[in-house]
Amino acid sequence: MTPEADNAIKSTARTALKEYANPNNTLTYRQILDKHSPKIAALIPAKHRGRAWLWLNCVCHQVARGG
């Protein structure tokens, strides 16, 4: 994966986490992942594209830990 793709995925993860932490949020965590996962689907390896939400979830956890 290129550094540009990795940065784009991490940026999308940060956006998803901010949306989830927003007090006015009415969506579940999974709904937010489903909402943002199409943005990264083309950037992840082909065998994982059907589960882009799961890839985004892993990246969200990495970003939340500071990684």
C-alpha positions in Angstrom: 0.0 0.0 0.0 1.3 3.4 -0.9 1.9 6.1 1.8 -0.7 8.3 0.1 -3.4 5.5 0.3 -2.4 4.8 3.9 -2.8 8.5 4.8 -6.1 8.7 3.0 -7.4 5.7 5.0 -6.2 7.1 8.3 -7.8 10.4 7.5 -11.1 8.7 6.8 -10.7 6.8 10.1 -10.2 10.1 12.0 -13.3 11.5 10.3 -15.3 8.4 11.3 -14.1 8.6 14.9 -14.9 12.3 15.2 -18.4 11.6 13.9 -18.9 8.8 16.4 -17.7 11.0 19.3 -20.0 13.9 18.3 -22.7 14.3 21.0 -25.3 14.9 18.3 -24.5 11.6 16.6 -27.5 9.3 16.2 -25.8 6.5 14.2 -24.2 3.3 15.6 -20.5 2.7 15.1 -21.2 0.1 12.4 -23.5 2.5 10.5 -20.7 5.1 10.6 -18.2 2.5 9.3 -20.7 1.5 6.5 -21.1 5.2 5.6 -17.3 5.9 5.3 -16.1 2.6 4.0 -16.9 3.2 0.3 -14.3 6.1 0.4 -11.5 3.6 1.1 -12.7 0.5 -0.8 -10.6 1.3 -3.8 -7.5 1.8 -1.7 -7.4 -1.5 0.2 -6.2 -4.9 -1.2 -8.7 -6.4 -3.6 -9.4 -9.5 -1.5 -10.7 -7.3 1.4 -12.9 -4.9 -0.7 -16.1 -6.7 0.2 -15.4 -6.0 3.9 -14.0 -2.4 3.7 -15.9 -1.6 6.9 -13.8 -4.2 8.7 -10.6 -2.7 7.4 -11.7 0.7 8.4 -12.6 -0.6 11.9 -9.0 -1.9 12.3 -7.6 1.4 11.2 -9.9 3.3 13.5 -8.6 1.2 16.5 -5.0 1.9 15.4 -5.7 5.7 15.1 -7.5 5.7 18.5 -4.5 4.1 20.1 -2.2 6.8 18.6 -0.7 4.6 15.9 
